[in-house]
């Protein structure tokens, strides 16, 4: 969603701001802007379109100064336009604001402010925040406070955000207080980078890499007062806080494209390594199980669990479906997979023996965070499967498991999905060995998991074959994705990938369900992608494939090596290594990622930054 950067120090602020905005492009946006302070003047430059277009504008209209804020906007209120782009000014320009989040009561606040003379120039909810801070600043001045005093500004911000309903990550500059930023968080992430006589601000850690390795993640209801020389933290309700400084482990290499044209392709080809990372240190040969350092639950409490709820959104939800199959097969514990956006508003009957797992790449997904908090409020153990250290979900969960997949820049998730499935396999084995899963079975699973990075490397050799299939079908406007058992979630994920980056309508179904409606869509112009490696019901899948062929529907099959039978039935076959059924999602998902990628390239789509999408959905 919207990206925020900020700088205060002795260097030219714009250099960090524009670099940071480029690094935040992966979050998804439609416009960008900066505000830089020079003395008692604040220069604002903003532009619809890409960050590069903003950079061109600043070349023509330079800005100088050592304090500034920047923003990439993903529109919620008000269409994408130059005027609706951030930053926004409040009052007569004495306050400048950038914002990530949604102010739910903006309409009533706007009316109140208009009644007392404030003029609105945009259709955004953020302009309300700017005017609201300016209004409370003027009220402080009327009471005799000095507008050039940082404490006056702080009180104005505190009074303003008390009136706001919704979510916000705010970065605020004040015309009369040069060399100071105020940041506030509720539901939208912010991180402060600590330098030597300088401080940085960002929505996530990526803009900070190479500038500092010491960071502070703001919690909800916290306000940061930031100058070049110091950083103070205050909680709205409990007062001054001691910042918890964390070490930033990310490096610039993590975000370099290297030899690849796009981040998505780079991340697809990183999967042998990311699966190795997910397994590292977690395979216990002596006990034939997995081991985790962060679950923070007593073994006896874990044995008491008689129900698990996996909650997630998007690709993470599809990983959860694979997890359901794995945990029920290995551990015999009933599992439900809930959309977090629905779970947060439902009141399902959960007992004290129900465990909640939130699955998320970013750790900041608003719906997943809200669902986890609701379950935690009701006293259920809430754990997380998360990729991002220091994220809100990672910090608030009772315990959890990190993916260690490294930054995922491409908006369409790839390596995070296979890492999530790998971790869920480990979890299923771990819970199974605590119950009835035998020692030999545990040893077999460990052996198969150790083989997976090499199996993934072998799978990636299909890239050229996938390119050829993409050339044949890229002009199609509808696709069906069909699979059974462990490959049904893969069908859903494959369809999602195609929709996300190529803008082709695609649907995923259990293959047997096709004849209960979707088969009506089959024609000569609608390819059906069958995820059909050998499995316990392979003949049934072949029968479903024949049903499509009988209606002259083109068939693309994902099949095991040396499957001669399917080669006679399908129009095109993409081969993957033969692995145990429960591990098939790790290999069958990869050609579908590549297929979506190559089709999108052929259609001229921006694969890393697809339209209307954001990497981390931090608003409802």
Secondary structure, DSSP 8 states (H G I E B T S, - for coil): --EEEEEESSS-HHHHHHHHHHHTGGG--SEEEEEEEETTEEEEEEEES-HHHHHHHHHHS----SEEEEEEE--SSS-S-TTTSS-EEETTTTEEEEEES-BTTHHHHHHHHHHTT----SS-SHHHHHHHHHHHHHHHHHTT--TTSHHHHHHHHHHHHHT--B-EEEEEEETTSTT-EEEEEEBS--EEEE-SS-EEEESSGGGGTTT-SEEEE--TTEEEEE-SS-EEEEETTTEEE----EE----GGGG--TT-SSHHHHHHHTHHHHHHHHHTT-EETTTTEE--SS----HHHHHH--EEEEEE-HHHHHHHHHHHHHHHHHH--EEEEEEHHHHTT------TTEEEEEEESSS--HHHHHHHHHHHHTT-EEEEEES-TT-HHHHHSSEEEE-------SSS-SHHHHHHHHHHHHHHHHHHHTTT--HHHHHHHHHHHHHHHHHHHHHGGGHHHHHHHHHHHTT-SEEEEEE-THHHHHHHHHHHHHHHHH--EEEEEEGGGGGGTGGGG-STT-EEEEE--S-TTHHHHHHHHHHHHTTT--EEEEEETT-HHHHHH-SEEEEE----GGGHHHHHHHHHHHHHHHHHHHTT--SSS-TT--SS----
